[in-house]
Amino acid sequence: MQDRTGPLARFVAGYVWLVRSLAGLSMLLIVAIMLTQVFWRYVLGGSLIWAEELCRYLLIWQTFLVLGLAFSKGEFVALDFVPSLLSPRLRWLLRAVMAVPIVTFLVIMAWYGWDFASRFDRQTIPALDFIWTAIAGEALGLSIRWVYVSVTVGLALLALHVLGELAVSFRRQVLDNTDDTAPDADNTSADPS
């Protein structure tokens, strides 16, 4: 029986809860904003010019936040014909070899994503400026960089998930010598214990 109450297990459980909560909150906001937009347009005959832009930014963040969770749950497309023919140790070795270019690519893309985002420090998010000006009388001035930095955050988290999954599979396949071809029903994150 595995110990799922250690500090690392609690940290991972908290991380998964936080990401799921943020994804749920962003989806709730998107639905509420779009319903408000539909009501405004078809009932009141006007339009909220900021609604679609704000929903787009929320959806971008939501997508990049949940990439790692989707990977850990096995929701990415994978060809597993060759790995299924290998022994547990060779399967892990194949995963380790495949993880090197994947993590390298993710780190490079995260780095360039940060570089790209930093180029837009002076450009503000028009939708939030419009909303804030209507509420407070002056523009909020939040940089659009915080939309673009979602690429860096999402890809860095995905790289951590790839490495975490590699560590978990090492423990299962090499140290415990168990077969993990059948995914766990509870496999929502890397097993940190």
N, C-alpha and C positions, 0 to 999 in steps of 0.2 A: 504494500500500500504506500502511495506516495504522500509525502508531507506537503500539503498545500497551504500551510499556515505560517511559513517562514516570512521574514521581512521582504525578501525579493518577490515571493508569491503575492503578498499583500500589495506591494508596489505595482506589480503587473496588473492585478485585479483592479486597482485604483485607476491605472492608466487606461485600461479597456473601458471601465465605467465612464471616465472623463471623455474619451473620444466618442463613445456611443451617445453620451448625453449631449455633447456639442453637435454631433450629426443630427440628432433628433430635434434639438433646439433650432438648428439652421433650417431643417425641413419644415418645422412648424412656422417659422418666420416667413419662409418662402410661400407657403400655402396661404398664410394670413395676408401677406402683402398682395399676392395675386388675386385673392378673393376680394380684397378691398379695391384693387384696380378694376376688376370686372364690375363690381357694384358702382364704382364712380363713373365708369365709362357708359354702361348700359342703363343705369337707373338715373343717375344725376346728369348724364350727358357731357361730362368733362373727362379729364384724363390726369392721372398722376404721372408726371413726366419722369419721375425718379424711380418708379416701381420696378421696371424691368432691369434697369442697371443695377440696382441694389440686389435683386434676386440673382442676377448673374454672378455677382461677387460672392454672395453667400454660397451658391452652388459650386463655384470654383474651390472655395475653402473646404466645403464639405467633401468634395471629391478627393482632394489631396489628403485630408485627414484620415479617411477610411481606407486608403490604399493598403496600409500595413495590416489592418484587421482582415481585409479581404484576402490578402496573401496568406495570413496565418490560418484562416479557415479553409484554405484550399480552393478559393473561388476564382483563381486565375486559370486560364487555359493552360493545360500541361499535357505533354505527350509522355506517357509513362510505360510504353511498351518495353523499351530496353531496361529501365530500372527494375521492372517487375521480374525480369529474368535473372537478376543478379542476387548474390547473397547479401545479407544485411550489411556486412562490412564493405563490400564493393559498392553497394548502393550508396552508402554514406560517402565513400571516396568520390564517387561520381558527383554527388551533391556538392561536395567541397570544391571540386574542380570547377563545376558550373557556377558556384557562388562567387568565385574570384572575378570573372568579367562582369557579372551582374552587379556586384557591389561597387566595383570600379566605375562602371557606367553611371550608377546612381549617385556616387560621390561627385563625379565630374559634372553631371547635370545639376546637382544641388549647388555646387560651387558656381557654375555659370548662371544658374537661376538667381543666386544672391547678387552676383555682379550685375546682371540685367536689372534686377529690382532696384539696386542702388542708383541706377541712372535716372530714376523717376522720383527722386526725393522732393523736388520742387513742384511736381504736378499733384494737384489735389483731386479727391474723389468728388466729381460734380454732384452726384446724387445726394451724398451726405452734406455737402455744402448747401445745396438747395433746401434740404429738410431743416438743417440747423439755422439757416438764415431766416426761415419762416418762423421757427420757434424762438430763437434768441436774438435775432436782429443782426447777426454777423456770421460770417462763414466759419465753419469748423476748422478747415485747413488741414484735415487729415490726409497724409500723403498716400497716393495710389500705390506706393511701394509696398504697403501692407497687404494689398491684393496680390501683387506679384511674388511676394516672399512666400506665399502658400506653396509654390513649387518647391522651394528649398526645404521647407518644413516637411512637406509630404514625402519627398524623395529621401530625406535623411531618416525619417521614421520607417519608411519601407526598407532601407538598408539595414536598420537595426532589427527589423522583423526577419529579414533574410538571415542575418547572423544568428539571431536567437533561435530560429528554426533549425539552423545547422547545428547549434550546440545541443538542442533538445534531441535531434535525430542521432547525434553522436552518442548521447547517453543511452538512448533506446537501442540503437542498432549495434553499436560497438561494445559499450560497457555492459549493458544488460543482455545483449545478443537476442533481442526480440524483434519480431517482424512488425513493421508499421505500415504495411501496404493498405490496410483498412484504416481510414481516418477515424479519429475519435469523434464522437458526437459532441463532445465538450471542447473541441480543439479550437478555441477562440483566440488563444494567444500561446506564446511559447511557454512551456512548463519550466518555471524557474527553479523548482526545488531540486 
